[in-house]
Amino acid sequence: MVVGKVTFTKLEREKLAEVLWLLNWISVMTGATLFGLGLFLKIEILKWQEVMSDQGILYVPHMLITTGLAACCINFLGGKICLDCADTNKFLRWKLVMMPYVICTFFFTSCVLVGALMCYSIRGQLEESLFLGLRSAMRFYKDTDTPGRCYLKRTLDLLQIQFHCCGNAGYRDWFHVQWISNRYLDMTSSAVVDRLRSNVEGKYLADGVPFSCCSTFSPRPCIQQQVSNRSAHFNFDRQSQQLNLWRRGCRQALLEHYTGIMQSIGLTVLLIWLFELLVLTGVRYLQTAMENVLRLGDPDSESDGWILENSLAETARSNFNIIKNLGKCYQTDNDPNINVPTPAVEQEVPSQLRPEGSLTSGTPQVQNL
């Protein structure tokens, strides 16, 4: 049973070809849009790649960039093909190209859908990457003189200032890491030495946070040392303390930032996929309608176009049989044509015309010299 059968007149086929020519050129622009979105997303991820443990999430922008470039190339060629298909004589030049073109467009359209789904499914992987990356970056915050880590302090400070966040999940995360370099510790102070000795790993841990955690909305000078000690600060007010430091963790801030970008890009890519699906359907109708015109032999006659010549079940079954038969072509054990003698058809040659010294079977005799 034919799926999506539609009858086209000659004028309708010409109009369909012209519309598809225009849609293919619009698709070139949508491909450029995909490329731009992928490039923008890659740049945004690379901005804070130092606080991410896994760069595997870059496959999403790479997918969009590759799909965008493929869209530009495929649709540029498709515009030329569809415009020529309005004429039956010109269609003959592209007849063998039409089916590979439709298949390529189908796979490209599927990749666009996959790219849209990736934008919505990457949140869990991104959250884990930020959690591990921020935890590692905070541990190396103090290593400003170590190659490969000297810019982590600057990156974390800019991150906390720009996104109004502090720590991984909150400002108390800084209490569990030594973020002050030993270069700035007074080793002659008994308090510093006692604090270093009290820790098993010999770290200087304190209830303090870097200056970048200070809130710009605080009504008083920032309290970043002895944060949990109320008696250490004059006229301590709990309400003002709530405004003293940024309460939101940087992991949550970055996750919300990237999630918003991903959702916007995912929605745009999904709309592009719907548009490309429309173009693919139109190209399939044009291909089948023009092929049926050639079968009829009359360029001015009506012709049928369809999406699938058979139902989905029949198409899947036939394709499965083709694949199964392709696999059997290498299995020669059960081939009925092997080791079967081929009957020889002998022609009776008159004895007077048969060469002297030849066998009845036609095999020449070897004469002894």
C-alpha positions as CSV (number, residue, x, y, z in Angstrom):
1,M,0.0,0.0,0.0
2,V,1.4,3.4,-1.0
3,V,2.0,5.9,1.8
4,G,1.0,9.5,1.2
5,K,-0.1,9.2,-2.4
6,V,-0.7,12.6,-4.2
7,T,-1.6,13.2,-7.9
8,F,0.2,16.1,-9.6
9,T,-0.5,17.9,-12.8
10,K,2.3,19.3,-15.0
11,L,1.7,22.8,-13.6
12,E,1.7,21.5,-10.0
13,R,5.0,19.7,-10.6
14,E,6.6,22.8,-11.9
15,K,5.3,24.9,-9.0
16,L,6.5,22.3,-6.5
17,A,10.0,22.4,-8.1
18,E,10.1,26.2,-7.9
19,V,9.0,26.2,-4.3
20,L,11.5,23.6,-3.4
21,W,14.2,25.6,-5.1
22,L,13.3,28.6,-2.8
23,L,13.1,26.4,0.3
24,N,16.5,24.9,-0.4
25,W,18.0,28.3,-0.5
26,I,16.3,29.2,2.8
27,S,17.7,25.9,4.1
28,V,21.2,27.1,3.2
29,M,20.6,30.1,5.6
30,T,19.3,27.7,8.3
31,G,22.4,25.7,7.9
32,A,24.5,28.8,8.4
33,T,22.3,29.4,11.5
34,L,23.1,25.9,12.9
35,F,26.8,26.6,12.3
36,G,26.6,29.9,14.1
37,L,24.8,28.4,17.0
38,G,27.3,25.6,17.4
39,L,30.2,28.0,17.2
40,F,28.6,30.3,19.8
41,L,28.0,27.4,22.2
42,K,31.6,26.1,21.8
43,I,32.9,29.6,22.6
44,E,30.7,29.8,25.7
45,I,31.9,26.4,26.9
46,L,35.5,27.2,26.3
47,K,35.2,30.4,28.4
48,W,34.9,28.3,31.6
49,Q,36.6,25.1,30.4
50,E,39.1,25.4,33.3
51,V,36.3,24.7,35.8
52,M,35.1,21.6,33.9
53,S,36.5,18.2,34.4
54,D,35.2,16.6,31.2
55,Q,35.4,18.3,27.8
56,G,33.2,15.6,26.3
57,I,30.3,18.0,26.3
58,L,31.9,19.7,23.3
59,Y,30.4,17.0,21.1
60,V,27.2,19.0,21.1
61,P,28.6,22.2,19.5
62,H,30.7,20.0,17.2
63,M,27.6,18.2,16.1
64,L,25.8,21.5,15.4
65,I,28.8,22.9,13.5
66,T,29.1,19.7,11.3
67,T,25.4,19.5,10.7
68,G,25.3,23.2,9.7
69,L,28.1,22.8,7.2
70,A,26.4,19.7,5.7
71,A,23.2,21.6,5.5
72,C,24.8,24.4,3.5
73,C,26.4,22.0,1.0
74,I,23.4,19.6,0.6
75,N,20.8,22.3,0.2
76,F,23.0,24.3,-2.2
77,L,23.1,21.3,-4.5
78,G,19.4,20.6,-3.8
79,G,18.4,24.0,-5.0
80,K,20.0,23.3,-8.4
81,I,18.5,19.9,-8.6
82,C,14.9,21.0,-7.8
83,L,15.0,23.8,-10.3
84,D,16.1,21.5,-13.1
85,C,13.5,18.9,-12.1
86,A,10.7,21.2,-13.4
87,D,11.7,20.1,-16.9
88,T,11.4,16.4,-17.8
89,N,14.5,16.6,-20.1
90,K,16.6,18.1,-17.5
91,F,15.4,15.7,-14.9
92,L,17.0,12.8,-16.8
93,R,20.4,14.3,-16.0
94,W,19.6,14.1,-12.3
95,K,17.6,10.9,-12.2
96,L,20.4,8.8,-10.8
97,V,21.4,11.5,-8.3
98,M,17.9,12.0,-6.9
99,M,17.7,8.9,-4.7
100,P,21.2,9.4,-3.1
101,Y,20.3,13.1,-2.6
102,V,17.0,12.1,-0.8
103,I,18.9,9.6,1.4
104,C,21.6,12.2,2.3
105,T,18.9,14.7,3.1
106,F,17.1,12.2,5.3
107,F,20.3,11.4,7.3
108,F,21.1,15.1,7.6
109,T,17.6,15.8,8.9
110,S,17.9,13.0,11.4
111,C,21.2,14.6,12.6
112,V,19.4,17.9,13.1
113,L,16.9,16.1,15.4
114,V,19.7,14.4,17.3
115,G,21.4,17.8,17.8
116,A,18.2,19.2,19.2
117,L,17.7,16.3,21.6
118,M,21.4,16.6,22.7
119,C,20.8,20.2,23.9
120,Y,18.1,18.9,26.3
121,S,19.8,15.8,27.5
122,I,23.3,17.1,28.4
123,R,22.3,18.8,31.7
124,G,23.2,15.7,33.9
125,Q,26.6,15.4,32.3
126,L,27.3,19.1,32.5
127,E,26.4,19.2,36.2
128,E,28.8,16.4,37.0
129,S,31.5,18.0,35.0
130,L,31.1,21.3,36.8
131,F,31.0,19.7,40.2
132,L,34.3,17.8,39.7
133,G,35.9,20.7,37.8
134,L,35.1,23.3,40.4
135,R,36.2,21.1,43.2
136,S,39.5,20.6,41.5
137,A,39.9,24.3,40.7
138,M,39.3,25.3,44.3
139,R,42.0,23.0,45.5
140,F,44.5,24.6,43.2
141,Y,43.3,28.2,43.8
142,K,46.4,29.0,45.8
143,D,48.9,27.6,43.3
144,T,49.5,30.8,41.4
145,D,53.2,30.0,40.9
146,T,52.6,26.5,39.5
147,P,52.7,26.0,35.7
148,G,49.3,25.0,34.4
149,R,47.5,26.3,37.5
150,C,48.6,29.9,37.7
151,Y,45.5,31.3,36.0
152,L,43.0,29.3,38.1
153,K,42.8,32.0,40.8
154,R,42.0,34.6,38.2
155,T,39.4,32.4,36.5
156,L,37.6,31.5,39.8
157,D,37.6,35.2,40.9
158,L,36.1,36.3,37.6
159,L,33.6,33.5,37.8
160,Q,32.4,34.4,41.3
161,I,32.3,38.1,40.5
162,Q,30.5,37.8,37.2
163,F,27.9,35.2,38.2
164,H,27.4,36.4,41.8
165,C,28.3,33.0,43.2
166,C,30.7,31.5,45.8
167,G,32.2,28.1,46.1
168,N,31.0,24.9,44.5
169,A,27.6,24.5,46.2
170,G,28.0,27.5,48.6
171,Y,30.5,29.7,50.4
172,R,31.2,27.1,53.0
173,D,33.0,25.0,50.5
174,W,36.0,27.3,50.9
175,F,36.2,26.2,54.6
176,H,37.4,22.7,53.5
177,V,40.2,23.7,51.2
178,Q,43.4,25.7,51.7
179,W,42.9,28.7,49.3
180,I,45.7,30.8,50.9
181,S,49.2,30.2,49.6
182,N,51.9,29.3,52.1
183,R,53.8,32.3,50.8
184,Y,51.4,34.6,52.6
185,L,51.3,32.7,55.9
186,D,53.3,34.0,58.8
187,M,55.2,30.9,59.9
188,T,56.5,32.7,63.0
189,S,52.9,33.0,64.4
190,S,52.0,30.3,66.8
191,A,48.4,30.4,65.7
192,V,49.3,29.7,62.1
193,V,51.7,26.8,63.1
194,D,49.1,25.3,65.4
195,R,46.4,25.4,62.6
196,L,48.8,23.7,60.2
197,R,49.6,21.0,62.7
198,S,46.0,20.4,63.7
199,N,45.2,19.3,60.1
200,V,46.2,15.7,59.1
201,E,47.3,16.8,55.7
202,G,49.1,19.9,57.0
203,K,46.7,22.4,55.3
204,Y,45.8,25.8,56.6
205,L,42.0,25.6,56.8
206,A,40.0,28.6,58.0
207,D,36.4,29.9,58.0
208,G,37.3,32.5,55.4
209,V,36.5,33.1,51.7
210,P,38.2,34.9,48.8
211,F,37.3,38.6,48.2
212,S,35.4,37.6,45.1
213,C,32.7,36.0,47.2
214,C,31.8,39.4,48.7
215,S,28.4,40.7,47.7
216,T,28.1,44.1,46.1
217,F,24.8,44.6,47.9
218,S,26.2,44.3,51.4
219,P,25.3,47.3,53.6
220,R,28.6,47.1,55.4
221,P,32.3,46.2,54.6
222,C,32.6,42.6,53.6
223,I,33.3,40.0,56.3
224,Q,35.4,37.4,54.6
225,Q,37.5,36.2,57.6
226,Q,36.1,34.3,60.6
227,V,32.7,34.3,58.8
228,S,31.1,31.9,61.2
229,N,32.4,33.7,64.4
230,R,29.8,36.3,65.3
231,S,31.8,37.6,68.3
232,A,34.7,38.5,66.1
233,H,32.9,41.4,64.4
234,F,31.6,44.6,65.8
235,N,27.8,45.1,65.7
236,F,27.2,41.9,64.0
237,D,23.8,41.6,62.5
238,R,22.5,38.3,61.1
239,Q,20.4,40.0,58.4
240,S,23.3,42.0,57.1
241,Q,25.4,38.8,57.2
242,Q,22.9,37.2,54.8
243,L,23.8,39.9,52.3
244,N,27.5,39.8,53.1
245,L,28.5,36.9,50.7
246,W,27.0,35.4,47.6
247,R,24.8,32.5,48.7
248,R,24.5,30.7,45.4
249,G,27.1,28.1,44.4
250,C,29.0,28.6,41.2
251,R,28.0,25.1,40.0
252,Q,24.3,26.1,40.1
253,A,25.0,29.5,38.6
254,L,26.9,28.0,35.6
255,L,24.4,25.2,35.2
256,E,21.5,27.7,34.9
257,H,23.6,29.8,32.5
258,Y,24.3,26.9,30.2
259,T,20.9,25.3,30.6
260,G,19.3,28.6,29.4
261,I,21.6,28.7,26.4
262,M,21.0,25.0,25.6
263,Q,17.2,25.3,25.8
264,S,17.2,28.3,23.4
265,I,19.5,26.6,21.0
266,G,17.5,23.3,21.2
267,L,14.2,25.1,20.5
268,T,15.8,26.8,17.4
269,V,17.3,23.6,16.2
270,L,14.0,21.8,16.6
271,L,12.2,24.4,14.5
272,I,14.9,24.0,11.8
273,W,14.4,20.3,11.9
274,L,10.7,20.7,11.2
275,F,11.5,23.0,8.3
276,E,14.0,20.5,6.9
277,L,11.5,17.7,7.3
278,L,9.1,19.8,5.1
279,V,11.8,20.2,2.5
280,L,12.6,16.5,2.5
281,T,8.9,15.6,2.1
282,G,8.6,17.9,-0.9
283,V,11.7,16.6,-2.6
284,R,10.5,13.0,-2.2
285,Y,7.1,13.9,-3.8
286,L,8.9,15.6,-6.7
287,Q,11.3,12.7,-7.2
288,T,8.5,10.0,-7.4
289,A,6.2,12.2,-9.5
290,M,8.9,12.9,-12.1
291,E,9.9,9.2,-12.2
292,N,6.3,8.2,-12.8
293,V,6.1,10.8,-15.7
294,L,9.0,9.0,-17.3
295,R,7.3,5.7,-17.0
296,L,4.1,7.0,-18.6
297,G,6.1,8.6,-21.4
298,D,3.9,11.7,-21.6
299,P,5.5,14.9,-20.0
300,D,2.1,16.6,-20.0
301,S,0.2,13.9,-18.2
302,E,-0.7,13.6,-14.5
303,S,1.5,11.5,-12.3
304,D,1.4,10.2,-8.8
305,G,3.9,11.0,-6.1
306,W,4.3,9.4,-2.7
307,I,6.5,9.2,0.4
308,L,6.8,5.4,0.5
309,E,5.9,3.1,-2.3
310,N,4.9,0.4,0.2
311,S,3.8,0.5,3.8
312,L,6.3,1.0,6.6
313,A,6.1,-2.7,7.5
314,E,6.5,-3.9,3.9
315,T,9.4,-1.4,3.4
316,A,11.2,-2.6,6.5
317,R,10.6,-6.2,5.6
318,S,12.0,-5.8,2.1
319,N,15.0,-3.9,3.3
320,F,15.7,-6.6,5.9
321,N,15.5,-9.3,3.2
322,I,18.0,-7.3,1.1
323,I,20.4,-7.0,4.0
324,K,19.9,-10.7,4.8
325,N,20.6,-11.8,1.3
326,L,23.7,-9.6,1.1
327,G,25.0,-11.5,4.2
328,K,24.3,-14.8,2.5
329,C,26.3,-14.1,-0.5
330,Y,29.5,-15.0,1.4
331,Q,28.1,-18.3,2.7
332,T,28.9,-20.7,-0.2
333,D,28.4,-24.0,1.7
334,N,24.7,-24.2,1.0
335,D,24.8,-22.7,-2.5
336,P,22.9,-25.1,-4.8
337,N,24.9,-24.0,-7.8
338,I,28.2,-25.4,-6.4
339,N,29.4,-28.9,-7.4
340,V,26.5,-29.4,-9.7
341,P,27.5,-30.7,-13.1
342,T,26.5,-28.6,-16.0
343,P,24.9,-30.7,-18.8
344,A,27.0,-30.3,-22.0
345,V,25.2,-29.9,-25.2
346,E,27.1,-31.7,-27.9
347,Q,26.5,-31.1,-31.5
348,E,26.7,-34.0,-33.8
349,V,29.3,-33.4,-36.4
350,P,29.2,-35.5,-39.6
351,S,32.0,-38.0,-39.7
352,Q,33.2,-36.6,-43.0
353,L,33.5,-33.1,-41.5
354,R,35.1,-34.2,-38.2
355,P,38.8,-33.5,-38.2
356,E,41.0,-36.6,-38.2
357,G,42.3,-37.7,-34.9
358,S,39.6,-36.0,-32.8
359,L,37.7,-37.8,-30.0
360,T,34.0,-38.2,-30.0
361,S,33.7,-35.8,-27.1
362,G,35.4,-33.1,-29.0
363,T,38.8,-33.4,-27.1
364,P,41.7,-33.6,-29.5
365,Q,43.9,-36.6,-29.3
366,V,47.6,-36.3,-28.6
367,Q,49.5,-37.9,-31.3
368,N,52.9,-39.5,-30.6
369,L,55.5,-37.9,-32.6
